[in-house]
Amino acid sequence: MNRRSFVSGALAALTAGSLGGCRGKQYAKVMHEGEPGMVGSHQAGGETFKPLIDEAVAKLLGRQAEDRNVGPEGLPPPPRRICFVAVENKSSEELGDFKDQIYEQIDAKILESQMFQPVSKRFVDAGLMQTRLRPDMLMVPDNMRMFAATMEQQGQPFDYLLYATITSGTTRENKDYQRDYLLTLDLVNVHTGQYDKQAANLSKGYYHSRIGRLRSMNPLHQ
Amino acid sequence: MNACIHARSAGRPAAAIVGVAICCTLLAGCATHERRLLAIRDGFYAGDLPQASTELDEGLKRKSRDSEVLLLERSIVQLAEGDAQGAERTLRYVRDRFDYLEQASLGESALAMLTDDTRKAYAGEDYEKVLIRAMLSISSLLGDGQDAAAYALQVADKQNQIVMAAAKDAGEDGKNPKLAYKRVALGPYLHGLIREQTHANYDDAARDNAMVVSWLPGFPYGRQDLERAQHGRHSAPGNGVLYVFAFVGRGPYKEETLELPTTVSLLVADRILSAAGNYSVPPTIAPVKVPRMVVPPNEVARLQVSVDGRAAGATETITDVGRMAVEQHEANYPRIIAEAVARRVIKKGVVLGAKEALGANEATLASLALNVAGIAWEATEAADTRCWGLLPDKIQVLRIELPAGEHQIGVAPVAQYGAVGAQRRQSVAILDGRNTYLLANFPDARLVGILSTNQP
């Protein structure tokens, strides 16, 4: 090897080795209403859960409101109290920091309805801790009575128990896959045992490459 | 013509020698972190926390490229002193700095090619980046606990980021070298215990404990934790839970070693160099200085925990820091050697370039001087031995359900053959339906610092 090629090679390698770029700072911006949000590339995010919550809560509360919009002596009925017990994740993805936010969003929407009044989560947690009952054990009649009595002692009687459950189903097509997310709200009247249910679903495609995504948009693609 | 070149270059040798000598002086590698760390480790392991703090303060005064890693050492000293909130602040700062520093820097990379890796800001080893989040979670649990769950989630998140970012470093076989990294079960373990304490999120706890069982099948408490999260309850009415976190043994550190490049590393070095031109690595190359991960032998196997004088169980390993550090270092070792080889070749290239520019042939004094300067330049190179040196060898845990109220908790280090150190006691108040946390730091047979809890 001659010296010139050695030197030029070495200098080129030095340049290449150092072309890592510069350290950049991280930036952020406030997302305004109506602005398209980010879409989770590997799992569900706000783009999935927000519409699911909006749809499921609105339909469930709307139907309940229809059933009881006539109060005694023409007065609007007093708001019914809902004890929102838990969000259960039975999907194949971990919810990470989303779970508490899903709870809070559903809770806030129930409060906004003005026809229903949620019991504060702090009281719900305290009741569960005091009775040492798991949320999934409350459907056993004795457990439900014990829990209701504890909540009454705390000055927080309730008429309904509410559960939110997230499930998912995955369909694979080679390296791409479609995941169907289902948010189910189960509402149980603790006085009558009557039960209502509302589900909302959303499907999302995850693509291994941009080509896969473009292919999915082709109307001829089956 | 040749005579003319010699005549023109006759006045240059002195300038060239001075130039290369200046290079040697300015671009020489730094003293190894290993030496600086030694004094800190000595103070810490002797139980002399003020001495360790003084050494750290001295090191931090210099505002060197070691600052972040020294702050990591400080966080362990703070935890041992019982200053969990201080440790959390320190760790949070280093976490954010590492996130910034792990981006490539043009200037630093160029300088490192002419000197050594100690010229680069230290962005942490992969296991350190993950353990910072785990330590943050433990610090938070021992403090106000507000952000403990978030930090615990960040443990798995960071691991995913590290593995995904390494996809571009896939070898000839197309395999991501970091896919083989063992997952740190401490993250889901911490998240699980936090979620279980809510009494409303057993599904999260079950999911987390399932991860622990899957990632660490040998963890003896994993199955019962999973079973409890799936079908049981946090604790019986009137009871609370004590979690004992134990930092056991002396953790890994790096030392400098001379290594003959392997075939694999020469191949990688060749890829680095030939990426920019038609240059290739010479068939043989002298040994290069590289860091080697060392895990000192540790006597303490676990901590025996007693409650009010009665044996209550022993801590078990949830994260084997030493093994993880060694395995990750081995996975990256060919790359580390390859970079050292590439650096060596570039240095030789620069010296040859200087000779070429001067027209100095092998017989001249200038050539001899440049050779000497080149050798000195290579000799000043130092391996990058920066690492989080006060980490324990193992992080262990024990969960004990206890009646609410005040209890005397005793912890004693035990080896495989029996007790090796005196028992240390701490009074702890257990709250009904709540978790209480206790941290013990046993790098050797004696406790360093205090037994700290999340109670004032």
Contacts between the chains, C-beta under 8 A, distances in Angstrom:
chain1	res1	chain2	res2	distance
A	3	B	352	5.4
A	3	B	353	7.8
A	3	B	355	7.4
A	3	B	356	4.9
A	4	B	356	6.9
A	5	B	278	7.1
A	5	B	279	7.1
A	6	B	279	7.2
A	6	B	348	8.0
A	6	B	349	5.7
A	6	B	352	5.6
A	7	B	349	5.5
A	7	B	350	7.9
A	7	B	352	5.8
A	7	B	353	4.0
A	7	B	356	5.9
A	8	B	277	6.6
A	8	B	279	7.8
A	9	B	273	6.9
A	9	B	276	7.6
A	9	B	277	4.8
A	9	B	278	6.7
A	9	B	279	2.5
A	9	B	280	7.9
A	9	B	349	6.9
A	10	B	273	8.0
A	10	B	279	6.7
A	10	B	345	6.4
A	10	B	346	4.9
A	10	B	348	7.3
A	10	B	349	2.3
A	10	B	350	6.6
A	10	B	352	7.7
A	10	B	353	7.1
A	11	B	349	6.8
A	11	B	350	8.0
A	11	B	353	7.2
A	12	B	276	3.8
A	12	B	277	4.0
A	12	B	279	6.9
A	13	B	272	6.8
A	13	B	273	4.3
A	13	B	274	8.0
A	13	B	275	7.5
A	13	B	276	5.0
A	13	B	277	6.9
A	13	B	279	6.0
A	13	B	342	6.6
A	13	B	345	7.3
A	13	B	346	5.9
A	13	B	349	7.8
A	14	B	110	6.6
A	14	B	113	5.1
A	14	B	114	7.4
A	14	B	346	5.1
A	14	B	349	7.9
A	15	B	110	8.0
A	15	B	276	6.3
A	16	B	272	7.6
A	16	B	275	5.2
A	16	B	276	3.4
A	17	B	109	6.1
A	17	B	110	7.5
A	17	B	113	5.0
A	17	B	272	6.3
A	17	B	276	7.8
A	17	B	342	6.6
A	17	B	346	7.6
A	18	B	106	5.7
A	18	B	107	7.7
A	18	B	109	4.1
A	18	B	110	3.5
A	18	B	113	6.0
A	19	B	106	6.8
A	19	B	109	7.7
A	20	B	104	2.7
A	20	B	105	6.4
A	20	B	106	6.0
A	20	B	109	4.8
A	21	B	103	7.6
A	21	B	104	5.5
A	21	B	105	7.8
A	21	B	106	6.1
A	22	B	105	6.2
A	22	B	106	5.5
A	22	B	107	7.9
A	23	B	100	6.3
A	23	B	101	7.2
A	23	B	103	4.3
A	23	B	104	7.5
A	23	B	105	5.1
A	24	B	103	6.3
A	25	B	100	7.7
A	85	B	200	7.0
A	86	B	200	4.9
A	86	B	201	6.8
A	86	B	203	7.8
A	88	B	203	5.0
A	89	B	203	5.5
A	89	B	204	6.9
A	89	B	207	7.1
A	90	B	203	7.3
A	94	B	207	6.3
A	95	B	204	7.8
A	96	B	153	5.4
A	96	B	157	7.7
A	97	B	150	6.7
A	97	B	153	6.2
A	99	B	201	7.3
A	99	B	204	6.7
A	124	B	200	7.0
A	125	B	198	6.1
A	125	B	199	6.3
A	125	B	200	5.7
A	128	B	199	4.1
A	128	B	200	5.4
A	129	B	199	4.6
A	129	B	234	8.0
A	129	B	432	8.0
A	129	B	433	4.2
A	130	B	237	7.6
A	130	B	433	7.5
A	131	B	237	7.7
A	132	B	199	7.3
A	132	B	233	5.0
A	132	B	234	7.2
A	132	B	235	7.2
A	132	B	236	6.6
A	132	B	237	5.0
A	132	B	433	7.3
A	133	B	233	7.7
A	134	B	199	7.7
A	134	B	202	5.4
A	134	B	233	6.1
A	135	B	200	5.7
A	135	B	202	7.1
A	136	B	202	7.5
